[in-house]
Amino acid sequence: MPETLPKQAILIINAMSRRGADVFDEVRERLLAGGLELIAAHAITEPEQMAPTVIDAVAKAPMVIVGGGDGSLSSTVDHFVGTDTVFAFLPLGTANSFAKSLGLGVDLDAAIAAILGGVPRRIDLGLIDDDYFVNAAALGLSPLIADTVPHKLKRHLGMVGYMLWAIRVAFEFGPFRLRVTKEDGTVDAAWATEVRIFNGSHHGGVELAEAQTLDSGRIVIQAVTGKSLLGLAWSWFATLFKLSARHQTVTEWWGRELRLETRPSQKISIDGEIAAKTPVTVSVARAAVTIAAPTQAA
């Protein structure tokens, strides 16, 4: 792996993401001013054009910069696997959990600085069956929110909009039976109200898997066990405010490959987008892609 990032790139921004359309011209000009040669720059306004534009860019450029939310990053990262093209990104969504897992935060200045003066870094990707994802997946209340939240509420109010919608849909949600088959073949079972699958450390913009890193070589399944939605609310509260009791509100399983089943079957949101349904096999793709990382996170 080279020690420095390429000085040529193609810029692709999802203009339908929360900040995409607003920052396209600014980002392009700042990258050019910083000495980066842009082979091409695209502001994507039709969702179905995102994947073919990225596929074409990966074949032509040593680095491709994708701007959008976690869903945009997750749906395009598959096309970098098995290539030498560097995956660079601009966090332009609502939660931007992947940027936080990387230690980049959500500041546009920091993201541009990483592209212009950061370092290449190999990171793991998560796999749900054969679908790669960059940061985290979830089942339970989170997918119900992701599947039903009005786009305008999400776009204009961001995390506040998510929280308001979560309160509304919580009354439609019930606990489910969870089974996790570990690498040695043993099975753990429990009632759960939420399950998270981590390649990174953040979900919903919040650090929930504090010990996980993007190059750990392991995947994490974390469950808020029990049947009470009050218990789920307490778990989030304790985590948000870093209370010492937060670790007692969840159960975790770590491994290179784990089998996850539920009764009844549950939809799974992968980096914020509904993309799978239980039962699934979750695993880690070790050192799968090279990203443009900030120097302090290398």
Secondary structure as GFF3:
##gff-version 3
##sequence-region A 1 298
A	DSSP	beta_strand	8	14	.	.	.	ID=ss1
A	DSSP	alpha_helix	20	33	.	.	.	ID=ss2
A	DSSP	beta_strand	37	44	.	.	.	ID=ss3
A	DSSP	three_ten_helix	47	49	.	.	.	ID=ss4
A	DSSP	alpha_helix	50	60	.	.	.	ID=ss5
A	DSSP	beta_strand	63	68	.	.	.	ID=ss6
A	DSSP	alpha_helix	70	77	.	.	.	ID=ss7
A	DSSP	three_ten_helix	78	80	.	.	.	ID=ss8
A	DSSP	beta_strand	86	91	.	.	.	ID=ss9
A	DSSP	alpha_helix	97	102	.	.	.	ID=ss10
A	DSSP	alpha_helix	108	117	.	.	.	ID=ss11
A	DSSP	beta_strand	119	128	.	.	.	ID=ss12
A	DSSP	beta_strand	131	133	.	.	.	ID=ss13
A	DSSP	beta_strand	136	140	.	.	.	ID=ss14
A	DSSP	alpha_helix	141	148	.	.	.	ID=ss15
A	DSSP	alpha_helix	151	157	.	.	.	ID=ss16
A	DSSP	alpha_helix	159	169	.	.	.	ID=ss17
A	DSSP	three_ten_helix	170	172	.	.	.	ID=ss18
A	DSSP	beta_strand	176	181	.	.	.	ID=ss19
A	DSSP	beta_strand	187	198	.	.	.	ID=ss20
A	DSSP	beta_strand	202	203	.	.	.	ID=ss21
A	DSSP	beta_strand	206	207	.	.	.	ID=ss22
A	DSSP	beta_strand	219	225	.	.	.	ID=ss23
A	DSSP	alpha_helix	229	240	.	.	.	ID=ss24
A	DSSP	three_ten_helix	244	249	.	.	.	ID=ss25
A	DSSP	beta_strand	251	255	.	.	.	ID=ss26
A	DSSP	beta_strand	257	263	.	.	.	ID=ss27
A	DSSP	beta_strand	267	270	.	.	.	ID=ss28
A	DSSP	beta_strand	273	277	.	.	.	ID=ss29
A	DSSP	beta_strand	280	293	.	.	.	ID=ss30
A	DSSP	three_ten_helix	295	297	.	.	.	ID=ss31
###
